[in-house]
Amino acid sequence: MNQQTGPAAAHEKRAELSEAITRLKKEKNAVILAHYYQRPEIQDLADYIGDSLALAQISARLTQDIIVLCGVNFMGETAKIICPGKKVLIPDLSAGCSLADSCPAPEFEKFIKQNPGHTVISYVNTSAAVKALSDVLVTSTNARQIVESFPPETPIIFGPDRNLGNYINSVTGRNMKLWNGACHVHEQFSVEKLAELKRQHPDAKVLAHPECPKQLLLLADKTGSTAALLKYAASQPFNKFIVATESGILHQMQKECPEKTFIPAPPADSTCACNECSFMKLNTLEKLYNCLLTESPEVNVDAATAERALKPIERMLQISEKLGL
């Protein structure tokens, strides 16, 4: 038995787990999907990596019997709603989402009833129950285009992220009624620390996710979804970037652009140099292995809720396809 300790032993253990996961995946006809915010070793092992829109689009065309969603709970629910006949697993059911939690379905339903006659557009970062209350869903990739697909005079409720909603209002000239929710990761970025980083690296371009507060977005050279920021970094001639979103995306940025420098924007209340989502990081290789081995924990959605939630998801996918997103 190997008695090694330290980095070498850890590397060997990761290699053994990765090999075992790959074997189980083939045996069970399973596919692994991972969000950009997952740990690097999970991203490297996944069959598909993407943001919320990409993972939903991919789920809709999968042929495997089992989907393992390495992300947070609402992503697993979305995959199950799209693929009701497949077994959907998530390595850690404790992987929640502060943004989804900021919008409880009963309170959101009251908000909708208090504002009759509004089209309800909800961010995909919501529970299945909130999706079921919505007319159409959006992600940060397609939110602007889907909002603009409605006539300008259409009264709209947008939930749950107030920062994304404010950003969409600012770039479209709309006056959507916003639910007061937010993502704890993107809320924690420090404008002062970002400004200091810009002073230290005047040649760096700032990339920011639209879930960040407005005052931080004002410092950004590019605002967009994780996929959009990755594409911008890869396609532009600039060689240095300060990145204001969950730091997991830096792994793919560095893989695609090894010659470029990526600096994570720090949170306000920490000495840490990066800003991580603790929920996203709950998934590990060990949990992924056990998940495939035992085929649990499994994600299930109440049939009636799933039926109602499927309609706004399908509408999002249809509009996105029509718009070429």
Secondary structure by P-SEA (a helix, b strand, c coil): ccccccaaaaaaaaaaaaaaaaaaaaaabbbbbbcccccaaaaaaccccccaaaaaaaaacccccbbbbcccaaaaaaaaaacccbbbbbcccccccaaaaaccaaaaaaaaaacccbbbbbcccccaaaaaacccccccccaaaaaacccccbbbbbcccaaaaaaaaaaccccccccbbbbcccccccaaaaaaaaaacccbbbbbcccccaaaaaaccccccaaaaaaaaacccccbbbbcccccaaaaaaaacccbbbbbbbccccccccccccccccccaaaaaaaaacccccccccaaaaaaaaaaaaaaaaaaaaacc
